[in-house]
Amino acid sequence: MARLPEGALMQRAAAGLAAACADLLGRVYGSRVVLLVGSGDNGGDALFAGARLARRGAGVTAVLLAPGRAHPAGLAALRRAGGRAVGTAAGEELVEKADLVVDGIVGIGGTGGLRAEAEPLAGAAARSRAAVVAVDLPSGVDPGTGEVRGTALRADLTVTFGTHKPGLLIDPARAYAGVVRLVDIGLAPPRDAVELEALQHADVARLLPLPAAESDKYRRGVVGIAAGSSRYPGAAVLAVAGALRGGAGAVRYAGPAGDAVIARFPETLVSGGGPRRAGRVQAWVVGPGAGDDAAPVAEVLAADVPVLIDADGLRLADPEAVRGRAAPTLMTPHAGEAAALLGVSREEVEGARLASVRELAARYAATVLLKGSTTLVAAPGGAGAVRVNPTGTSWLATAGSGDVLSGLTGSLLAAGLRPMDAASTGAYLHGLSARFAADGAPVSAHDVAENIPRAWREVRG
Ligand SMILES: NC(=O)C1=CN([C@@H]2O[C@H](COP(=O)(O)OP(=O)(O)OC[C@H]3O[C@@H](n4cnc5c(N)ncnc54)[C@H](O)[C@@H]3O)[C@@H](O)[C@H]2O)[C@@H](O)CC1
């Protein structure tokens, strides 16, 4: 990029930060602002923003966590504007009495959790009635992975510069960031350095399979659903409910819950035998509510079409058979299933989602969609940009919603989307449907399926 005068980026960052703080305060004049300032440029941003607020009449105090190493020019600017700087001894009391706390302890240069000297300040910020604004990232979260090892500072608002960082998008770190406001400082990361992508409405609209004038049901794709069991017929019904709204021209059902499926969805092509005898499909979904019958899973894995493996299917699938497939495979575990596949605890997966999804994609040579509070999709092998779903909602934590997602995503696969696109488009529509269905109240998986057409219409504008 063109050369900028030294400090220009920091000045832009500080201006955006100060403006966001002023918005939050409403009245800047006479307000009490406390800056928590670490030893790097993140602290520099806080100091320059503090200087701007001091010039507008705020009483600004910087608590220096590393007094000898605070950004010199930032500190000088704050003092010139009438602000003052103190050590950590008075920090807790200042934070408790503040109207606004600015967390400039660490940003993208932070490693490990908060250090011991910062922990009491995080406690005071949590107790205080002050609004907490994080500079670039909440201090104590891992910028690149979203992991949180130890204490981190909880913000109401994070003002981030140039681009969203993984630590703002992936749980558990995401929960510390509060509302995230992006400030354009004229600096975009190089394309090949992108670690995470989040689709937006326009991206999804471009990917949605639309019928052409000459389409018939077979050309639009047929999705096969091998799900459900006599014990769990509902999983088959819900997977079919999702599949019927995913853009495929027809849904074939092969399994023991045919009566339940046909009673609810008479448009389904039901066959009593296993997947091998069900007739031609362009993609298979296998596993939801499958119980302990491994035979349909093995039959589906032997097919030469894209396969989505979910739920019980993940446990029943032979890893060698998955790795040896020539056609694409998409696996859709939640954290517990991912933990079982990786041989670690559920907590380890939830604490390190990005690493877990990449590891699964590498081990199985498959596309992997890791469901949960942050849904991630990694490409086979685990390298390259991971997609993060921006439409999730905690209302989706309801029984059967995963069955709907697998049917919906399988339908998109059958309609011809690449596994990465089918998975991220499926998650996007599914999250949006749940938001429409919930609208502030609990939802059932069935409600989510019924709102998928509304999500399509919303995305297409
Ligand atoms: N990269 C850029 O072009 C820009 C960066 N800016 C700011 O600069 C920040 C990055 O600055 P730095 O690279 O100086 O890094 P940071 O300020 O994030 O942190 C680095 C400093 O913190 C110390 N440190 C690391 N982990 C710590 C921990 N857990 N507890 C306490 N101290 C710890 C390190 O020893 C080092 O001195 C960004 O987050 C952003 O706020 C902005 O000014 C805009 C432009």
The ligand as an ORCA input file, in Angstrom:
! r2SCAN-3c Opt
* xyz 0 1
  N      -0.993     -3.375     12.860
  C      -1.338     -2.135     12.572
  O      -1.063     -1.687     11.513
  C      -2.084     -1.311     13.574
  C      -2.172     -1.710     14.896
  N      -2.839     -1.001     15.814
  C      -2.892     -1.455     17.207
  O      -1.758     -2.134     17.587
  C      -2.101     -3.339     18.240
  C      -0.980     -4.312     18.159
  O       0.113     -3.697     18.822
  P       1.392     -4.499     19.291
  O       1.926     -5.299     18.190
  O       2.290     -3.504     19.929
  O       0.813     -5.522     20.322
  P      -0.126     -5.347     21.607
  O      -0.237     -3.945     22.016
  O      -1.368     -6.098     21.334
  O       0.674     -6.166     22.721
  C       2.058     -6.329     22.675
  C       2.662     -5.995     23.993
  O       1.988     -6.632     25.057
  C       2.841     -7.541     25.756
  N       2.010     -8.717     26.025
  C       1.773     -9.795     25.241
  N       0.886    -10.620     25.837
  C       0.557    -10.053     27.020
  C      -0.324    -10.429     28.067
  N      -1.026    -11.564     28.018
  N      -0.445     -9.588     29.125
  C       0.247     -8.439     29.189
  N       1.106     -8.046     28.215
  C       1.265     -8.839     27.145
  C       4.032     -7.776     24.872
  O       5.149     -7.997     25.629
  C       4.104     -6.472     24.071
  O       4.841     -5.499     24.764
  C      -3.385     -3.744     17.561
  O      -4.152     -4.665     18.294
  C      -4.066     -2.397     17.412
  O      -4.731     -2.056     18.611
  C      -3.543      0.237     15.519
  O      -2.804      1.280     16.089
  C      -3.773      0.447     14.045
  C      -2.681     -0.018     13.137
*
